[in-house]
Amino acid sequence: MADKDIFIPVGSAYIYAMPFTGDIPSDVAIETEDNRLGYIEKGATVQYKPTNKTFKDDFGSLSRTVITEEVVTLKASLVAWSSKNLDTFCASGRVTETAGHRTVKIGGLKYASNKLWLFRLMHPDGKYGDVRITIVGTATGGFTLTYKQDTAGNLDLEATAQPSDKDGTLIIYDEEVLGDTVKASGLAVSSAAGSTSGTTKLSVTPTIGSGNSYRYMAGAQNPAVGAVLSAWTAWGGTSDITAATGDILTVAEVNSTGAAVKAGICTVTAKV
């Protein structure tokens, strides 16, 4: 589990949008130039606002407050944007392209697709780790096209979230934890008496991965995934190991570079 970090978020975010098909794609699939909605000016906000209702008895002896509604709204002002994305801002928007022209038609209730969009804010932070906020919903704030002298024609986005899964999730907040390590696990290691005195025979499951090998170390070790175990003893997976009953051994599965993939611990049973 990662340590708790308390820090001050500083800086803006990049914004992406793509049609929502029922699943949240990988970060690489979301954060592409094709999905870039524009460039934000003066930041973005994601507001979570619950509606609470309090019930009290007539004498004021007991009370209970429950949440009756949850609303999540994403707002951002785009200083740079493309007309190709106007259908993201308007359910009835239709974008067509011909040689040398792009035409956007807006309005007409019969054209309202009401399709869901996945909106992603990516806040880069090289010191504490990037933050990604994802909501699924539709643009509900309308927009204004502005053309004025000495003024950028910003396009404002206001999107209201809808549940992205059966649990009713409205916001997915994902934060990188720099320096956090995942400990290697996943091997079940058992020990039985070896073929000669003072040895043990180990059995390991599941089957080793293609191109991988085993290494072992005395004691209860806790290697991180990716840690290079060059100081550990190589083991072919079948030969007996010298050890005494009651010893602790840690077996690790490593890849071709010697980096830990999985690990497991056992208490030795040796032949007397």
Sequence and secondary structure as in RCSB ss.txt:
>XXXX:A:sequence
MADKDIFIPVGSAYIYAMPFTGDIPSDVAIETEDNRLGYIEKGATVQYKPTNKTFKDDFGSLSRTVITEEVVTLK
ASLVAWSSKNLDTFCASGRVTETAGHRTVKIGGLKYASNKLWLFRLMHPDGKYGDVRITIVGTATGGFTLTYKQD
TAGNLDLEATAQPSDKDGTLIIYDEEVLGDTVKASGLAVSSAAGSTSGTTKLSVTPTIGSGNSYRYMAGAQNPAV
GAVLSAWTAWGGTSDITAATGDILTVAEVNSTGAAVKAGICTVTAKV
>XXXX:A:secstr
          S  EEEEEE  SS   HHHHSSTTTEEEEEEEEEEEEEEEEEEEEE TTSS EEEEEEEEEEEEE
EEEEEE GGGHHHH TT EEEEETTEEEEE   GGG     EEEEEEE  TTT  EEEEEEEEE S      BTT
B   EEEEEEEE SSTT    EEEE  TT   B    EEEEEE SSTTEEEEEEES   TT EEEEEES    BT
T B TTSEEE SSS EE  TT EEEEEEE TTSBEEEEEEEE     
